[in-house]
Amino acid sequence: MARVGPIDQREVERLVADPARQTEARGVLRQWLDASPKTMTYQQWLHRLPPATAQQPIAIVSSFTTEIIAPFLEVEAYLSGWRPSMRYVQYTQWQNSLLDPSLLGPSRAVAVLFHHAELLPAGARDARGAIARLRSLVEAFRRRASTPLFLGLVEAPPVVHAIGFGEDSGKGMGSLVAELRMGTAELAARTPDTHLLDVHASALASGDWYDARSFFATRSVFTHKALPRVARSIARSMACLFRPRRKVLVLDLDNTLWGGIVGEDGVDRIALGTEWPGSAFVEFQLRLRELRRSGILLAINSKNNEADARAVFEQRPEIVLGWNDFSAHRINWNDKPSNLIAIAEELGLGLDSFVFADDSAMECALVRSTLPQVEVVELGADPSSFMNRVLQTQAFDTLHVSEEDRSRAESYSAEVARRELQAQVTDLESFLADSDLRLTIRPAEPKTSERIHQLIGKTNQFNLTLERLPKEGIHALIAGGSALYSAALSDRFGDYGLIGALHLEATGDELRIANMVLSCRALGRGVEDAMLAFAREVAAAGGRRRLRVVCSRGPRNQQVFDYLGKVGFSMTELDGGRVDCRIEVGDGALPWPRYVHVDRPQEETTTQ
């Protein structure tokens, strides 16, 4: 949580030890460490971190010494919202471990750090051979493992540029390293679940990053001064695998989206334009628009007269964001925590999906104390630093932006139109009949695996088994031809995108639903009926007599059991919060909904 001003060490210790305020603790400790990024400071806090409830096994594979990064990486992983169990493979073994991933043991992620001299020998005339060698290593790894892979190229030893080397311009080692860097980026972009890890840029940002004596003596590249930044680069990238991206950024208006107070200064005199400080507010809005295009919802929470606020959007041509770019508006004189709760209810999202940004230290402190699950960003008074403060929370980090992410803001705008229509009709059937709902069910593909992983990992309300399959598990199901399906929905208001997943397994005379998840955005529209009707047809096509699913009870999925009971499933309570649910697939069971047009595979899959 970004704050302005000094932070007391005792406050940091108190927050780190409080299980209920870990979101705030991570943000405050991050600021504390940034103020003193020294080895002893990291060692001090390493021993004060709360016990890890779960650790993610990761492997650091490198052509040079990296084990010295361990304390920095462990602390930075905590700051990023996850806890690691680390394994290091170094020196000559780095290439062997890519050729044979079993050498790494079970890993949820693998970071590969290599220095350019490992692939670019002295006297090389071009980088094509080095890029081909790296490609062969990555392809060999990917043939044997679906583990997420991060590639980090380091220029070590640094290339020295000097007059008198006799090299033609652009033909020296510096240009070859640049070529290798570009080839590494292109390889990461083309290879599934492979990502670029720019540890070199992170190291350069620390200033004195390279230790020449240690490199030649012990193959240790980075100085201790550079290790915190390198560790943060690794931890922050891997965190995208282990913690959900927050979905909503809620913003104040006065001295946040523009300079000044519109109710006092007037629409014409607030700071917004090409001159300082208005230029910084315009740039902030441009960056917010980019964030929205990546799938983050924007909302307004401002103490103001709504007419004054709307006048800025309507009358100032310099404004970048429009009124409709915000998925929810709370412009009133209510307290901001109450407004945040109302916005969460309107959008149908939990408060742990929210980031709140305000220039007022008092408003930020109030939200922190009353809604600890909300990430709070205190923007301060310098608009040129606003976006950096927002992004430093890491709340919106992601490795991949899907088509569903890009269309999320528009889909919430369409939801407003749906609610308006529903308010006008007198019954649900009329509303559904007028919505032109279209559901497309298709076998899962590699291109839909990312979204399926998001759905399975994040859906809590309509999730039958609460099983959280890792990415590699989903890849394995798709590659193995398992009966894993995706479901996409649209209506006359817009496209919901991919909103559901269904995994089926045949066992004897039963068809088992290994899992079924459905986004809360699609609930209550007959989609759940259509997905079960599809499962029933698959069962019948394979000669199965019944559908069965062993559901798991969670804190937020009671509606699963209410729904299954309503459509005819019998239920038997098992141990551990599990419920055995069954239904015979004879005549009349699980009919297709009348108001959903379903586009499904021409030939129903008969699972073996």
C-alpha positions in Angstrom: 0.0 0.0 0.0 1.7 3.1 -1.2 1.9 5.8 1.5 3.4 9.3 1.6 5.7 10.2 4.5 7.9 8.4 7.0 7.0 5.0 8.4 7.7 3.8 11.9 9.5 0.5 12.2 7.3 -0.7 15.1 4.2 -0.1 12.9 5.8 -2.2 10.1 6.5 -5.0 12.6 3.0 -4.9 14.0 1.4 -5.1 10.5 3.6 -7.9 9.4 2.6 -9.9 12.4 -1.1 -9.3 11.9 -2.7 -12.0 9.7 -5.7 -9.7 9.0 -3.7 -6.9 7.5 -1.2 -8.6 5.2 -2.2 -6.5 2.2 -1.2 -3.4 4.1 1.8 -5.0 5.6 3.3 -6.0 2.2 2.9 -2.5 0.9 4.4 -0.8 3.9 7.3 -3.2 4.1 8.0 -2.7 0.4 8.4 1.0 1.0 10.6 0.4 4.1 13.0 -1.8 2.1 13.1 0.6 -0.8 14.3 3.2 1.6 17.2 0.9 2.7 17.8 -1.9 0.2 20.7 -3.4 2.0 21.6 -7.0 2.7 21.3 -6.6 6.5 17.9 -5.0 6.1 16.6 -8.0 4.1 18.2 -10.5 6.5 16.5 -8.6 9.4 13.1 -8.9 7.8 13.6 -12.4 6.5 13.4 -13.7 10.1 10.3 -11.6 10.9 8.1 -12.8 8.1 5.0 -14.7 9.2 5.1 -18.5 8.8 4.2 -19.6 5.3 0.9 -21.5 5.1 1.9 -22.8 1.6 5.1 -22.6 -0.4 5.5 -22.7 -4.2 8.4 -24.9 -5.4 10.4 -23.0 -8.0 13.7 -23.6 -9.7 16.4 -21.0 -10.5 18.5 -22.3 -13.4 21.6 -20.2 -14.2 24.9 -20.1 -16.0 26.4 -18.2 -13.0 26.1 -18.0 -9.3 22.6 -17.2 -8.1 22.2 -18.9 -4.8 23.3 -15.6 -3.0 19.9 -14.2 -4.1 18.0 -16.5 -1.7 17.2 -14.1 1.2 16.3 -11.3 -1.2 14.1 -13.5 -3.3 12.3 -14.9 -0.2 11.4 -11.5 1.1 10.5 -10.1 -2.3 8.2 -13.1 -2.9 6.4 -12.3 0.4 6.0 -8.7 -0.8 4.5 -10.0 -4.0 1.9 -12.2 -2.1 3.4 -15.7 -2.3 6.1 -17.8 -0.6 8.7 -19.9 -2.4 10.5 -23.1 -1.8 13.6 -22.7 -4.0 16.0 -25.0 -5.8 19.1 -23.8 -7.6 20.9 -25.3 -10.6 24.0 -23.4 -11.6 27.0 -23.3 -14.0 27.4 -26.1 -16.6 24.2 -27.8 -15.5 21.9 -25.0 -16.7 21.7 -26.4 -20.2 21.4 -30.0 -19.1 18.4 -29.1 -16.9 16.6 -27.7 -19.8 17.2 -30.8 -21.9 16.1 -33.0 -19.0 13.6 -31.1 -16.7 13.4 -34.1 -14.4 16.7 -32.9 -12.9 14.7 -29.9 -11.5 12.3 -32.0 -9.5 8.6 -30.8 -9.1 8.4 -27.1 -9.9 5.6 -24.6 -10.4 7.9 -22.2 -12.3 11.4 -22.2 -13.7 13.6 -19.0 -14.1 16.5 -19.4 -16.5 19.2 -16.7 -16.1 22.2 -16.9 -18.5 25.0 -14.5 -19.4 25.6 -13.7 -23.1 29.1 -15.2 -23.1 27.6 -18.7 -22.6 26.0 -18.5 -26.0 28.1 -15.9 -27.9 31.7 -16.9 -28.0 34.4 -14.3 -28.6 34.9 -13.8 -32.3 31.3 -14.6 -33.2 30.2 -12.8 -36.4 26.5 -12.9 -35.8 24.0 -14.1 -33.1 22.1 -16.6 -35.3 23.9 -19.6 -33.8 23.4 -18.4 -30.3 19.7 -17.9 -30.9 19.3 -21.3 -32.5 21.0 -22.9 -29.5 18.7 -21.2 -27.1 15.7 -22.1 -29.2 16.7 -25.8 -29.2 17.1 -25.7 -25.4 13.7 -24.1 -24.8 12.0 -26.4 -27.3 13.5 -29.5 -25.6 12.3 -28.3 -22.2 8.8 -27.6 -23.6 8.5 -31.0 -25.2 9.1 -32.6 -21.7 7.4 -30.1 -19.4 4.5 -27.6 -19.3 6.0 -25.7 -16.3 5.9 -21.9 -16.9 9.4 -20.8 -18.0 11.0 -17.4 -17.6 14.1 -16.4 -19.7 16.5 -13.8 -18.4 19.5 -12.7 -20.4 22.3 -10.8 -18.7 25.1 -8.9 -20.5 28.1 -10.2 -18.5 30.8 -9.3 -18.6 29.5 -5.9 -19.8 30.5 -5.0 -23.4 33.0 -2.2 -23.4 32.7 0.3 -26.2 35.8 2.2 -27.1 37.3 3.9 -30.2 40.1 2.0 -31.8 38.8 -1.6 -31.7 38.8 -1.7 -35.5 35.1 -2.8 -35.6 32.7 -1.4 -38.2 29.9 0.5 -36.7 27.1 -1.9 -35.6 29.3 -5.0 -36.1 30.8 -5.4 -32.6 29.8 -7.5 -29.6 27.4 -4.9 -28.4 25.2 -5.3 -31.6 25.4 -9.1 -31.2 24.2 -8.9 -27.6 21.3 -6.7 -28.8 20.5 -9.2 -31.5 20.5 -12.0 -28.9 18.3 -10.0 -26.6 15.8 -9.5 -29.4 15.9 -13.2 -30.4 15.3 -14.1 -26.7 12.2 -11.9 -26.6 10.8 -13.3 -29.8 11.4 -16.8 -28.6 9.5 -16.1 -25.4 6.6 -14.5 -27.3 6.3 -17.5 -29.7 6.6 -20.3 -27.1 3.6 -21.3 -24.9 3.9 -20.3 -21.3 7.3 -18.8 -21.8 8.0 -15.3 -20.6 10.8 -12.7 -20.8 12.4 -11.8 -17.5 14.3 -8.6 -17.9 16.7 -9.0 -14.9 19.4 -7.1 -16.8 17.3 -3.9 -16.9 16.5 -4.4 -13.2 20.1 -4.7 -12.3 21.1 -1.6 -14.3 18.6 0.4 -12.4 20.6 -0.1 -9.2 23.6 1.7 -10.6 26.8 -0.3 -9.7 25.4 -3.7 -10.7 28.4 -5.8 -12.0 31.1 -7.3 -9.8 34.0 -8.0 -12.2 36.3 -9.7 -9.6 33.6 -12.0 -8.4 32.6 -12.9 -11.9 36.0 -14.2 -12.9 36.7 -15.7 -9.5 33.4 -17.4 -8.6 31.1 -16.7 -11.6 29.0 -14.3 -9.5 27.6 -11.6 -11.7 25.6 -9.2 -9.5 26.8 -7.0 -6.7 24.8 -7.1 -3.5 23.5 -3.7 -4.3 21.8 -5.1 -7.4 20.3 -8.3 -5.8 17.2 -6.7 -4.3 16.1 -5.4 -7.7 16.9 -8.6 -9.5 15.0 -10.6 -6.8 12.0 -8.3 -7.2 12.0 -8.8 -10.9 11.8 -12.6 -10.5 9.4 -12.5 -7.6 7.0 -10.0 -9.2 6.9 -11.9 -12.5 6.3 -15.3 -10.8 3.6 -13.8 -8.5 1.3 -13.6 -11.6 1.1 -17.4 -11.4 0.3 -17.6 -7.7 -1.9 -14.6 -6.8 -5.0 -13.3 -8.6 -4.9 -10.0 -10.4 -7.1 -7.4 -8.8 -10.0 -6.3 -11.1 -11.0 -2.8 -10.1 -9.3 0.6 -9.6 -11.4 3.0 -7.7 -10.4 6.7 -8.0 -11.1 10.0 -6.4 -11.7 13.0 -8.7 -10.4 16.3 -7.3 -6.6 16.4 -7.2 -6.6 12.8 -8.6 -8.0 12.9 -12.1 -7.5 16.6 -12.4 -5.8 19.3 -10.3 -7.9 21.5 -8.0 -11.4 21.2 -6.6 -14.1 21.6 -9.3 -16.8 22.7 -6.8 -14.6 25.6 -5.7 -12.3 26.4 -8.7 -14.9 25.8 -11.4 -14.8 23.6 -14.5 -12.6 26.0 -16.5 -10.0 26.6 -13.9 -9.1 23.0 -12.8 -5.6 21.9 -13.9 -6.0 19.7 -17.0 -4.1 20.4 -20.3 -0.7 20.8 -21.8 0.9 22.9 -19.1 2.2 21.7 -15.7 0.5 20.4 -13.6 -2.4 19.7 -15.9 -0.1 17.8 -18.3 0.7 15.3 -15.6 -3.0 14.7 -14.9 -3.6 14.1 -18.6 -0.7 11.6 -18.7 -2.1 9.8 -15.7 -5.4 9.5 -17.5 -3.7 8.1 -20.6 -2.1 5.4 -18.5 -5.4 4.7 -16.8 -6.9 4.2 -20.2 -4.2 1.6 -21.0 -4.9 -0.1 -17.7 -8.6 -0.3 -18.6 -7.8 -1.7 -22.0 -5.9 -4.5 -20.3 -9.1 -5.6 -18.5 -9.1 -3.5 -15.3 -12.4 -1.8 -14.4 -12.3 1.8 -13.4 -14.8 3.3 -10.9 -15.3 6.7 -9.2 -15.6 7.3 -5.5 -15.7 11.0 -4.9 -17.1 13.5 -2.3 -18.6 15.9 -4.8 -21.7 17.2 -6.4 -22.3 14.9 -9.3 -23.4 17.7 -11.6 -20.1 19.5 -11.1 -18.1 16.3 -11.8 -20.1 15.4 -14.9 -19.5 18.9 -16.2 -15.8 18.3 -16.4 -16.3 15.2 -18.5 -18.7 17.0 -20.8 -17.0 20.4 -21.1 -13.2 20.0 -20.9 -11.9 18.8 -24.2 -8.5 17.9 -22.7 -10.0 15.1 -20.6 -8.9 11.6 -21.8 -11.3 9.4 -19.9 -15.0 9.6 -20.6 -17.9 9.2 -18.2 -18.7 5.8 -19.6 -15.1 4.6 -19.2 -16.0 4.1 -15.5 -18.0 1.0 -14.7 -19.5 2.5 -11.5 -19.9 6.0 -10.1 -20.4 7.0 -6.5 -20.3 10.8 -6.4 -21.9 11.9 -3.2 -21.1 12.9 0.4 -21.2 9.5 1.9 -18.1 8.0 3.6 -15.8 6.3 1.1 -15.8 2.8 2.7 -19.6 2.7 2.3 -19.3 3.8 -1.3 -16.7 1.1 -1.9 -19.0 -1.6 -0.5 -21.8 -0.3 -2.7 -19.6 -0.4 -5.8 -18.6 -3.9 -5.0 -22.2 -5.0 -4.7 -23.1 -3.2 -7.9 -20.3 -5.0 -9.8 -20.8 -8.3 -8.1 -17.1 -8.5 -7.0 -15.4 -9.1 -3.7 -13.6 -6.2 -2.0 -10.4 -8.2 -2.3 -10.6 -7.4 -6.0 -10.3 -3.7 -5.4 -7.6 -1.0 -5.3 -8.5 2.4 -4.0 -6.4 5.5 -5.0 -6.9 8.9 -3.4 -4.7 12.0 -2.8 -6.1 12.4 0.8 -4.1 10.7 3.5 -7.1 10.8 5.8 -9.4 9.1 3.3 -6.8 6.4 2.6 -6.3 5.8 6.4 -10.1 5.4 6.8 -10.3 2.8 4.0 -7.3 0.9 5.3 -8.7 0.7 8.8 -12.3 -0.3 7.9 -11.7 -2.4 4.7 -8.3 -4.1 5.1 -8.9 -6.4 2.1 -8.8 -3.4 -0.2 -5.4 -2.3 -1.5 -5.0 1.4 -0.8 -2.7 3.8 -2.8 -2.0 7.2 -1.2 -1.2 9.3 -4.3 0.2 12.3 -2.5 0.5 15.7 -4.1 2.8 15.0 -7.1 0.7 13.9 -10.1 3.8 12.9 -12.1 4.2 10.0 -9.6 0.6 8.8 -9.5 0.9 5.9 -11.9 4.1 4.7 -10.5 2.5 4.6 -7.0 -0.5 2.6 -8.5 1.8 0.1 -10.3 4.2 -0.4 -7.4 1.4 -2.2 -5.6 1.8 -5.0 -8.2 -2.0 -5.5 -7.9 -2.5 -5.3 -11.7 0.5 -7.3 -12.8 -0.2 -10.0 -15.4 1.8 -12.1 -17.8 -0.9 -12.3 -20.4 -3.9 -10.2 -21.4 -6.6 -12.4 -22.9 -9.4 -11.3 -25.3 -11.8 -11.7 -22.3 -9.6 -9.3 -20.3 -9.6 -6.7 -23.1 -13.4 -6.8 -23.4 -14.1 -6.9 -19.7 -14.8 -3.2 -19.2 -17.2 -3.2 -22.2 -18.9 -6.3 -20.9 -19.7 -4.5 -17.6 -21.1 -1.6 -19.6 -23.3 -4.0 -21.4 -24.3 -5.4 -18.0 -25.7 -2.0 -17.1 -27.9 -2.1 -20.2 -29.1 -5.6 -19.2 -30.0 -4.5 -15.8 -32.0 -1.6 -17.2 -33.9 -3.9 -19.5 -34.5 -6.4 -16.7 -35.9 -3.6 -14.5 -38.5 -2.8 -17.3 -39.8 -6.3 -17.8 -42.1 -7.9 -15.3 -40.8 -11.5 -15.3 -37.5 -13.3 -15.9 -38.7 -15.4 -18.8 -39.6 -12.3 -20.8 -36.2 -10.8 -20.0 -34.4 -13.9 -21.2 -36.5 -14.3 -24.3 -35.7 -10.7 -25.3 -31.9 -11.1 -24.6 -31.0 -13.4 -27.6 -28.6 -15.5 -25.5 -26.1 -17.6 -27.5 -23.9 -20.1 -25.9 -21.0 -21.8 -27.7 -19.5 -25.0 -26.3 -16.3 -26.2 -27.8 -13.5 -28.6 -26.8 -10.8 -26.7 -25.0 -7.8 -25.6 -27.1 -4.3 -24.3 -26.2 -5.5 -20.8 -27.1 -8.3 -21.0 -24.5 -6.2 -22.6 -21.8 -5.2 -19.3 -20.1 -8.8 -18.2 -19.7 -9.8 -21.7 -18.5 -7.0 -21.5 -15.9 -8.3 -18.1 -14.8 -11.9 -19.4 -14.4 -10.9 -22.5 -12.5 -8.5 -20.6 -10.3 -10.7 -17.6 -9.5 -14.3 -18.8 -9.6 -15.7 -19.3 -6.1 -19.5 -19.0 -6.4 -20.4 -21.5 -9.1 -17.5 -24.0 -8.8 -18.6 -27.5 -8.2 -15.4 -29.2 -6.9 -13.3 -26.1 -5.9 -10.3 -28.0 -7.5 -7.7 -25.5 -8.6 -5.9 -27.0 -11.6 -2.5 -25.5 -12.3 -1.7 -24.4 -15.8 0.4 -27.5 -16.5 -2.6 -29.7 -15.5 -4.9 -27.9 -18.0 -2.2 -28.2 -20.7 -1.9 -31.9 -20.0 -5.7 -32.4 -20.3 -5.8 -30.6 -23.6 -2.8 -32.4 -25.0 -4.2 -35.7 -23.9 -7.5 -35.2 -25.6 -9.5 -35.2 -22.4 -13.2 -34.1 -22.5 -12.5 -30.6 -21.3 -14.8 -27.9 -22.8 -15.0 -24.2 -22.8 -18.3 -22.2 -22.9 -18.6 -18.7 -24.4 -21.7 -16.5 -24.2 -23.1 -13.5 -26.0 -26.4 -11.6 -26.1 -27.8 -8.7 -27.9 -26.1 -6.3 -25.6 -22.6 -7.6 -26.2 -20.1 -10.5 -25.8 -19.4 -12.0 -22.3 -16.4 -13.9 -23.7 -15.4 -17.3 -22.3 -17.5 -17.7 -19.1 -17.5 -21.4 -18.3 -15.5 -24.7 -18.3 -16.7 -28.3 -18.1 -14.5 -31.3 -17.5 -16.1 -34.8 -18.0 -14.7 -38.3 -17.3 -16.4 -41.6 -18.0 -16.3 -44.3 -15.3 -18.3 -47.5 -15.9 -21.9 -46.7 -16.5 -21.5 -43.1 -15.2 -20.3 -39.9 -16.6 -18.5 -38.0 -13.9 -18.3 -34.2 -13.9 -14.7 -33.7 -12.8 -15.4 -30.0 -12.5 -17.7 -27.3 -13.8 -17.2 -23.6 -13.2 -19.3 -20.7 -14.4 -18.5 -17.0 -14.1 -20.9 -15.1 -11.8 -21.6 -12.8 -14.8 -23.4 -15.6 -16.5 -25.4 -17.0 -13.6 -29.2 -17.0 -13.7 -29.4 -16.8 -17.5 -29.9 -20.5 -18.2 -26.2 -21.1 -19.0 -25.8 -23.6 -16.2 -28.9 -25.5 -17.5 -27.4 -25.7 -21.0 -24.0 -26.9 -19.7 -25.6 -29.7 -17.7 -27.9 -30.6 -20.7 -24.8 -30.9 -22.8 -23.2 -33.2 -20.2 -26.4 -35.3 -20.2 -26.2 -35.7 -24.0 -22.6 -36.7 -23.8 -23.5 -39.3 -21.2 -26.4 -40.6 -23.3 -24.3 -40.7 -26.5 -21.7 -42.9 -24.6 -24.4 -45.2 -23.2 -23.9 -43.9 -19.6 -26.9 -44.2 -17.2 -26.2 -41.3 -14.9 -24.3 -38.1 -14.2 -22.3 -37.9 -11.0 -20.2 -35.2 -9.4 -18.6 -35.1 -6.0 -18.9 -31.4 -5.0 -16.9 -29.6 -2.3 -18.5 -27.2 0.1 -16.7 -23.8 0.3 -17.5 -20.5 2.0 -19.1 -19.0 -1.2 -20.5 -21.8 -3.3 -23.8 -22.8 -1.4 -25.7 -21.8 -4.6 -24.2 -24.9 -6.3 -26.0 -27.2 -3.9 -29.2 -25.2 -4.1 -29.1 -25.4 -7.8 -28.3 -29.1 -8.2 -31.0 -30.0 -5.8 -33.5 -27.9 -7.7 -32.7 -29.6 -11.1 -33.1 -33.1 -9.6 -29.7 -34.3 -8.3 -29.8 -36.6 -5.3 -27.2 -35.7 -2.6 -25.3 -37.7 -0.1 -23.1 -36.0 2.4 -19.5 -37.4 2.6 -16.6 -36.5 4.9 -14.5 -33.4 4.5 -17.3 -31.2 3.3 -17.9 -33.2 0.2 -21.3 -34.1 -1.3 -22.0 -37.0 -3.7 -24.5 -35.7 -6.3 -26.1 -38.0 -8.9 -28.9 -37.9 -11.4 -30.2 -40.5 -13.9 -30.0 -39.3 -17.5 -33.3 -40.8 -18.6 -36.2 -39.0 -20.4 -37.0 -35.5 -19.1 -33.8 -35.1 -17.1 -31.8 -31.8 -17.5 -33.6 -30.4 -20.5 -32.2 -27.7 -22.8 -33.2 -24.2 -21.6 -35.8 -22.6 -23.9 -34.2 -19.2 -24.1 -30.6 -20.1 -24.9 -29.4 -20.9 -28.4 -26.6 -23.4 -28.0 -23.9 -24.0 -30.6 -22.2 -27.2 -29.7 -19.9 -29.8 -31.4 -21.7 -31.5 -34.3 -20.9 -35.0 -32.9 -21.2 -35.3 -29.1 -18.0 -36.6 -27.5 -18.2 -40.1 -26.1 -15.6 -40.2 -23.4 -13.8 -43.5 -23.2 
